């Protein structure tokens, strides 16, 4: 296919100033960028008045399971995203032996908020090894490009079995994991991921397997990337894996390291400043991830995973859902939970509100739980539990968990070391939807707050993640580069309000947000979004094995 995009305001993904230009595309690659290009090829598209940018790259998603039943990768594909990276935080669904499939699904249910019914009904399980999983992803057309990290949690289950959550691995077991990881990288994994987060509790409320690993095991697995000479190490930080440790690993393996996530804390405005300074001092090829949005959840006490780092809620998560109400009603459990929530989250519950309910309509969107507690001479935790029990735990509460200071977020966005990530698309689907981080960045931070220039924002979503993950030939508008492109109106681009829909397998619900101002999107030179609407059946996405381009790049200048 050959076509010309005419009259664009080109923002090329490098951070360079925008310029008026036409762009010609030949066979999925950018052929020419010039002030004027005469119409040629199959057609022309008038993009006058629109910004033309490289397609957005989302480096932090959890589409590992969803891609196998939703080849359109919604809602990310509605927001100008053309490439997603899956397998973050050590999670994934391969390698997995048949006897561990249930445990893997329950891990994803607890730690990543994926509905178990949808996983059980939607996952085909035609694979066991990681290379077989890549073949399954590649076995049907996808709307977006996909790059996959190999996760530590399934790797440990595969080698250690049920003991993966309980103990350190032996030297032989570590060596076996290293060989499996090497095979995954050879098959096309773009890196390795792990987690040390205290909030990551998996199946039956147990800590996820990577938390039982020694730091030496993590270093030895990460070193496979250095030995192979490609791949990125991604992790969720924990008490013993933070700034200095990430810098040391980056120096050891001589590969990029990125970790999730540096969050702002309104109650401690010096925190992010202090950590940012420590990151600079530690050095290394390290790209901490940040989010451009507050982390706001719609919490249901039926699935309280966002509170998993509170021991009392870890106890809840260890129980089947039909046994949780009885523990919530236990006065001794409540006494522990009140104390522990205050210790871990301060006054977060005081500021929470009822968001979704059929029984408590008069409380929707306010007053806060703190106000209700004051009226009832009670505590916010008790109010939340009482309201939920009256509605069979179906009440949803809006809680701003973290990253709750706009001024601090703006400062982090100004640091070019930090990688914009943490959309978590594909995860926590019934609790939040940040898949529209790209359009939020353009609307809130560029147009409204003016904390970033348009050129800086586009670089953050294109050239920067492409560099961190070695996505060769993507993330820039230049001759010879892949034609993943998005055309949007800078004056209107943004997100609509979130809505709850039921389109997952088994009728499971999820939250989605739709975009405005995204006019056209091309993936590998094929339109997937046209005149503000998805193109039906368009699935030109590629599995980016080791971040490589598709073969047979046409010569630059071919007309």
Secondary structure, 3 states (H helix, E strand, C coil): CEEEEEEEEEECCCCCCCEEEEEEEECCEEEEEECCCCCCCCEEEECCCCEEEECEEECCECCCCHHHCCCCCCCHHHCCEEEEEECHHHCCCCCCCHHHHHHHHHHHHHHHCCCHHHHHHHCCCCCCCHHHHHHHHCCCCECCEEEECEEHHHHHHHHHHHHHHCCCCCHHHHHHHHHHHHHHHHHCCCEEEEECCCCCECHHHCECHHHHCCHHHHHHHHHHHHHHCCCEEEEECECCECHHHHHHHHHHHCCCEEEECCCCCCCCCHHHHHHHHHHHHHCCCECCEECCCCEEEEEECCECHHHCCCHHHHHHHCCCHHHHHHHHCCHHHHHHHHHHHHHHHCCCCCCCEEEECCCCHHHECCCCHHHHHHHHCCCHHHHHHHHHHCCCCCCEEEEEEECCCHHHHHHHHCCCCCEECCCCECCCCCCCCCCCHHHHHHHHHHHHCCCCCHHHHHHHHCHHHHHHCCCCCCCCCCCCCECCEEEECCCCCEECCCEEECCCHHHCCEEECCEECEEEEEECCEEEEECCEECCCCCCECECHHHCCCCCCCCCCCC
